[in-house]
């Protein structure tokens, strides 16, 4: 009796140690090299009957399709990440044919309550991430939650075998595109095509009028303080918006068109806010100069940007409609701000429309009559 008790205690202790020690890449046996089996079950999670049935399914699958599948069920892998662990184990065992990279590893980690289907590149067309997630959540995990590991793995393997063996079944298994997905694809294509056309036209026009800092100043162009380089402009208005539209994942939200539009709207607001900051920095630089002409220069700078801010107020009324009215008031403020005579430093006062005619030529008066130019005349008080 004593020897029997000691034997039972030893077996129990060894079982505890086996289940308590996390599995490692080195400790998991590659049964394919040992006895030709596709199942690695070092912690006894899978029954021998189910293991034999799985082997039968996977042997037939490899014979009919050439696809190699390995199933690994362990109690624990410690603190290791399941995704990284499965990737390393897949590579270590060399699952699948080297030239086709068509292997599949099914890794069950019991203490993390996770099952991972790791596919080679050659299977990603059939077993996409979305399909693998569907197999896991619909056919495997519900059984695992009830402790029926044999049933969950067998159900998953049967579906996988059908997907890889029967093209018609694989086609029927793919989720049908709903109206939201179709609308999103149309929206993305339209935005991409129109975006490319608009960006190319805008870039050509801005290059011709000297908008960019590397362009010689001809005709109408942005003030030198506010110009972009060609690379900066293409990145800000072409590359980044394209990344938002093309790289946006519509699967995580119910209204992808609305969400993507909001992201683009917010991005362009940030760009415009940055432009407003750059303009204010240019105004501050001019204001800091000890010159009576600084108010005229600031007024000229704001006037040169007036059309830009009108468009921003139309496209982004919140918040730039208010900002446009603010700039208009600042333009009036700087235009009428008291200033000193550049010669004697005495205060000057601004003449009225009637008073300034004495100092204007006939051509200047005609320009004001036609509203093509509005002159200001300041007179020294001395």
Residue pairs with C-beta under 8 A, 6 or more apart in sequence:
18 42
18 43
19 43
19 75
19 76
21 27
22 76
22 77
22 78
22 80
23 42
23 43
23 74
23 75
23 76
23 77
24 77
25 85
25 88
25 89
25 92
27 42
28 40
28 42
28 72
28 74
28 89
29 40
29 42
30 40
30 70
30 93
31 37
31 38
31 39
31 40
32 38
32 70
32 93
37 51
37 55
38 54
38 55
38 58
38 59
38 68
38 69
38 70
38 71
39 46
39 51
39 54
39 55
39 70
39 71
39 73
40 70
40 71
40 72
40 73
40 74
41 51
41 72
41 73
42 74
43 73
43 74
43 75
43 110
45 73
45 74
45 75
45 108
45 110
45 149
46 54
46 71
46 73
46 149
46 150
46 153
47 150
49 150
50 149
50 150
50 153
50 154
53 154
54 71
54 153
54 154
54 157
57 154
57 157
57 158
57 161
58 69
58 71
58 157
58 161
60 161
61 67
61 69
61 160
61 161
61 164
61 165
62 68
62 69
64 165
65 164
65 165
66 97
66 100
66 102
67 96
67 102
67 103
67 104
67 123
67 164
68 95
68 96
68 97
68 102
68 103
68 104
69 95
69 103
69 104
69 105
69 106
69 157
69 160
70 93
70 95
70 103
70 104
70 105
70 106
71 106
71 108
71 153
71 157
72 89
72 105
72 106
72 107
72 108
73 108
73 110
73 149
73 153
74 107
74 108
74 109
74 110
75 109
75 110
75 111
76 109
76 110
76 111
76 112
77 85
77 109
77 112
82 107
82 109
82 112
82 114
82 116
83 116
83 118
85 107
85 109
86 105
86 107
86 116
86 118
87 118
89 105
89 107
90 103
90 105
90 118
90 120
93 105
94 103
95 103
95 104
95 105
95 120
96 102
96 103
96 104
96 120
96 122
96 123
97 103
97 122
100 120
100 122
101 120
101 121
101 122
102 120
102 122
102 123
103 119
103 120
103 122
103 123
104 117
104 118
104 119
104 120
104 123
104 127
104 160
105 116
105 117
105 118
106 115
106 116
106 117
106 118
106 153
106 156
106 157
107 115
107 116
107 118
108 114
108 115
108 144
108 149
108 153
109 115
109 116
110 149
113 144
115 136
115 140
115 141
115 144
115 152
115 156
117 127
117 132
117 135
117 136
119 127
119 132
123 164
126 163
126 164
126 170
127 160
127 163
127 164
130 175
131 163
131 173
131 174
134 173
134 175
135 156
135 159
135 160
136 156
139 152
139 155
139 156
139 159
140 152
140 153
140 155
140 156
141 152
142 152
143 149
143 151
143 152
143 155
144 152
159 173
162 169
162 170
163 169
163 170
163 173
164 170
180 250
180 254
180 255
180 256
181 250
183 257
184 250
184 256
184 257
187 257
187 260
188 245
188 246
188 248
188 260
191 245
192 242
192 245
192 246
195 238
195 241
195 242
195 245
199 234
199 237
199 238
202 237
203 230
203 233
203 234
203 238
206 212
206 233
207 215
207 230
208 219
209 218
209 219
209 220
209 221
210 216
210 217
210 218
210 219
210 220
210 221
211 221
211 222
211 227
211 228
211 233
212 227
212 228
212 229
212 230
212 233
213 224
213 227
213 228
213 229
214 229
214 230
215 221
217 224
221 227
222 304
222 305
223 282
223 301
223 304
223 305
225 278
225 279
225 281
225 282
225 285
225 301
226 275
226 278
226 279
226 282
226 305
228 236
236 271
237 271
240 267
241 264
241 267
241 268
244 260
244 263
244 264
244 267
245 260
245 264
248 256
248 259
248 260
248 263
250 256
250 260
253 259
265 316
268 315
268 316
269 316
269 319
272 312
272 316
272 320
275 308
276 323
279 301
279 302
279 305
282 301
283 298
283 301
283 302
286 294
286 297
286 298
286 301
287 294
287 298
289 297
291 342
292 339
292 340
292 341
292 342
292 348
293 342
295 334
295 335
295 337
295 339
298 334
299 331
299 334
299 335
302 327
302 330
302 331
302 334
303 331
305 327
306 327
306 331
309 320
309 323
309 324
309 327
310 324
312 320
312 323
312 324
313 320
313 321
313 323
313 324
335 376
336 350
338 347
338 348
338 349
339 347
339 348
339 378
340 346
340 347
340 348
341 347
341 348
341 380
341 381
341 382
343 380
344 380
344 382
346 380
346 381
346 382
347 381
348 378
348 379
348 380
348 381
349 378
349 379
349 381
350 376
350 377
350 378
351 359
351 377
351 378
351 379
353 368
355 377
356 375
356 376
356 377
357 365
359 377
360 368
360 375
360 377
364 373
364 375
367 373
367 375
368 374
368 375
